[in-house]
Amino acid sequence: MYIKFIDLYVYILRNILIYCSCKVCNSGYDMGSFNSLDLIMILIVATAFLLGANGNKLTPLHYSQTCPQALSIVKGEVAAAIESETRIGASLLRLHFHDCFVNGCDGSILLDDTANFVGEKTAAPNNNSVRGYEVVDHIKAKLEKACPGVVSCADILAIAARDSVVHLGGPSWKVKLGRRDSTTASRSLANTSIPSPISNISRLISSFSSQGLSLKNFVALSGSHTIGMAKCTSFRARIYNDTNTIEASFAKSLQRKCPANGNNGDNLAELDHQTPTHFDNLYFKNLLKKKGLLHSDQALFNGTSSVDSLVKRYANNNEAFFKAFAMGMIKMGNISPLTGNKGQVRVNCRKVN
């Protein structure tokens, strides 16, 4: 990466010098009269071209000079959090997903409500459901101590999602960095852009497509439900009403956790009832057996779905799933990031500077 930047810099500088030389020759100006100020101006122009070409792009090396310990700090804190509570790995992954689906990956989901501001935390898909905010706070505090004002909250979410997946046995990928943090949020968009657990297949495909994600991205990223848990309120309707698309004994086992009537809405069930704390392709194997926990899970495979073949592929080939998931995460992480002079790097992820 550095070599490419240097090559580009030299290329731009050389062409500026050639251009200047030609202008000098044509005007009869004496090359010997070029002074240090002339050369400094040429260097400034070349640097401006270089920054203009690359300053607004995400790159895995974004913090290599400004905060070289950033990745190791995040990795260590994520590992400690998961060792303390395994479920938090899925929560951190979900945080990144819910952030990116609302005006892009900009850390907006982390903003607290105030007397004059309503954020995304209290939107229906997030309220009393999305978790991991305290872990992000802890990571941010460590980073602020090491590199004040450098690492954005949006980038913390992207790195923590990757590190959570890896820690739980899933694939790794190079996280592209350089996002900046939003100073706004949208509760209304959070209510409409984040897919519901009762969504049908057409609604799911539409939700992902509107974010620029393909069918392959959609199915692979749905595999994130191979880890984590869901509340009874998210799957109660399915286990009593979806009789044609749920295996009977599986439904009965869930009904014991989630009675049709009663105040058991916060009771939890594993999204993957076999290996809920290990990232693998059993989520897809469960769908083939009509054992998807959520209605939106089983919607991916019903014998007539447009994505049935992809579900079968990932169920039969863990490597193919891992590869597609990593590619999907990179693409999702690139949804409308704030870069350059847009947004800010929040000192506290919960509030605007």
N, C-alpha and C positions, 0 to 999 in steps of 0.2 A: 504494500500500500504506500509506504513512504517513498519507495523507488519510483512508483508511478507519479506521485506528486512532484518529486524532484525533477523527473523527466519532463513533466508538463511545464514546470516553472522555467527550466532551461530552454525548452522549446519556445515559450512565449517571449522570454527575454531575448533570445537569439533573433527572433523575427522582428521584435521592436528595434533592436540595434541595426538589423539589416535595413529596416524601413527608414530609420534615422540617417543611416549612411547614404542611402539613395537620395534622400531629401537634401543632404549636405552636398553631395556631388552635383546634383542638378542646380543647386543654388549658388555654387561657387564658394560655399562656406568652408573654412579651413577646419578639418577634422581635429587638428592639433589644439584648437581653441575650446574643445569640449572640456569642461571642468567637472569637479566632483559633484557639484549641484545638479548638473545635467544627468550624470549617472545615477544619482540618488532618485531623481524624478523618474527615470526609466525603471528603476527597481520598484518604485512605488506603484507605477502603472502595471508592471508585470504581476506584482503581488495582488493588486486589486482584481486583475483578470483571474488569477488563480483562486482567490477566495470567492469570487463571484461564481466560478464554475463548480466549486465543491463545498462552499460554506453552508448551503441549504440542503445538503444531502446527509442522510443518516449513515453512519459508518461504525463498525465494531471497535475502531480505534479512537473514537471521539475523546475519551478521557485518558488516553495513553500518556499524555504530557501533563494535563491539568490535574488529574487525580488518578495516578497509576494503580493505587490500591483499591479503587472503587469496586471492581468486580469481586475481589477477594473479601472485602468487607460485607457485601451483600450475600455472597455465598455462605460465609460463616454464620451470619445472623439467620438466614433461612434454614440452614441445617440445624441450628440450635432450637429454632421455633418448632420445626417438625419433630425433633427428638422429644420436645416437651409435649406436643400434641400433634399426632400424625395427621389429623384431619386438616390442619392449617395449610398444608401443601396444596390441597384442592382449593381452599379458600383464596390463597394468593393467586392461583391460576385464574380463578373466576373473577377476581378483582380486575385483572388486566383485560379480560374479555369484556366485562361490563363497562370498563372505561373506554375501550376502543370503539364500541358500538354506538357511542353517543358523542357526536362531533369529533371523532378521531381519538387517537391515543395521546391525551393531553393532561392526564391527572385530574380531570374535573370531578371524577367520582369521589375524590378524597376531601373535597371542600365541605366544611360543616355549614349547616344553616345558621343564620344570624337574624337579628331583628329586621335587617334590611335586605336579606339575601336568602333565597330558597334554592338549595342545590339538588343533587341527584340521590343523596343518601336516603331520602324519604320517599323516593319513587317506589311504586309497587314492586318492581322486580328486585329492589335492593333493601327496602325497609325491613329491619329485623331478620334479614336473610344473608346479605353479603357480610363477610367477616374478614378480619386480618388487618384492620386499620391500625391497631396498636403495634403490630409487627412492623408495618411500614414506618410508623412514627419512630420506632427504636432504630431501624436501619438509617433513617434520615438523620437522627441525632448523631449517630456514629460518623456518618459521612460529613456532616457539618463540622464536626470536631476535626476531622482529618483534612477536609478540603472545603472550607466555608464558601457557600454560594455557588458551587460548581455543578453538582449532580442533581438533575431534576427529579421531581417526584414521579413524573411519567416514565422516565427511564428506570427508576427503581422498580416500578410495577412490571416492566418488561423483563428486567433481569431476574427478579424474584420469581416470576412465572416459569422461566426457563430452569432456574436452579431447583425449584420445587419438583418439576417433572423429572429432572435428572436424579435428584435425591431419592425419588420413589421408584427408580428403576426404568424410567423412560428415556427417550432420545435426547440428544443435545443439539444445539444449533448456535450459530454465531448471532448474537443479538445486536442488531444495528442500533446505534445510539446517537444522541444529539437532539432528542425531543426537548421542547420547553413546555412549561406548565401554563395551562389556561388560567385566565383571571375571571372566567365566567363558567357557568354550568347550565344545564337544561333539564329540569325535572320532567317537562312535558315530553321531550325527546326520549328520555330514559324510559318513560311509560310506554312509548310506542316502538322504539327501535330494538329493544332487547327482547328476543323471542320468549314467549310464555311456555311453561311446562305443559300446557294443554294445546299448543299449536299443532296444526295438521301439517302435512308434508309441503303443500303449496305455500303456506305461510312461512315455513322455515326456509325454504329455498329462496323466497322473495326477500326475507330479512337478510340473508347472507349475500344475495346478489346485489342488493342495494348498497352494500359495503364494498363492492368490487371483488367479492370472493366467489370462486367457481363452485360447481357441484362437488368436485373432488375436495376442495378446501372445506366445504360444508360438512361432508361426511367424515373426513379425517378429524376435523376439529371437534365434532360431536363426540369423538372417542375420548375427549377429556373426561367424560362421565365414567371412565373406567376407575376413577378415584372419587372420593367424597361421599357426602350423604345429602339427603333431601328430607324436608319436613313432610309430615302426614298431609298437611293442607295442599301439598303439591301433587300428591298421587292418590288421594282418597277417591276422587271421581273415577279414576282409571280402574282401581281394583274392585269397584262395585259395578261399574257400567260397561267397561270394555271387554265383555265376556268372550267376544270372538277373536280378540287379539292378545289375550293373556292366558298363560298356562294356568290351569285350575288350581293345582296345589300351591303354586307360587302366589296366586291371588289370595288363597286362604291364609297362607303364612303371613302375608302382609296385613290382612284384615285383623289379625290378632294384635298387631302393633298399632293399627289405625282403625278403630271401630267406626261404624257408619255414623253413630251419634255419640256425642260426648265432647269433652274438652281435651282432646288428645292431639290437637293440631300441631303441637311442637314436637311430638314423637318423631324420632328419626329412623330412616332406613337407608341401607347402603345402595348407592347407584349401581354398583357391581356387587352382587351379593356373594361372589366367590372370593375375589381378591380386592377389596375396597381400598386397601392401602398400598397397592402395588400397581404401577402403571404398565398395563399390558393390553392385549387385544381381546380379553374375555368379554368386554362390553359388547363387541360385535357377535361373539359366539352366543351370548345371552339373547340377543335379538333374534337370532335364527331359531331359538327355542321358545319365543314369545315371552321372554323374561326380562324385557326392558322395564325399568321402574316407572318412568314417566311416560305419559301419553306421547310427548314429543320425541322420546327415545324410540319407542316401538314404531312410530310413524315412518322411520327410516326403512323398516322392513315389514312388509305385509303381503308379499307374494306378487304384488302388482306395482309397487313403488318404482319410480324412475331411477332410484339409487340402490335398488336391491343388489345389483351386480357388484357395486362398490362395497357394500356391507359384506357380501360373501367373500370378496377378495381380501379385505382386511381381517375377516374372521379366520381365513385360511393362511394368511401370510403376515406374521407379526412385523417382519422387516419392512414390508411394503407400507404397512400402517405407520410405523415409526418415521419412515422417510417422508410420507405424505403429511404427517402431523407437523414435523419440523418445518416443512416448506409452507404449510398453512399458517403456522405461528409467525414466521418471518413476514409473510404477506399481510396478515392481520395487524402486526405491529407497525406496519407502514401506512395504516389508514390515517390520512390527513394529519400528519404530525405538525406541530408548530416548530419552526426552525428559524435560524438567523436572528432577527430582531423581534420576532413575534412572541407574544407571551412573556414569561419570565421564569426564572428559577426560584421557586418558593423556598424560603428558609424554613417555614413550617408548612407541611403538606396540607394541613387543615384550613389554612387561610391565606389570602392574597397578601403579598408583602406590603 
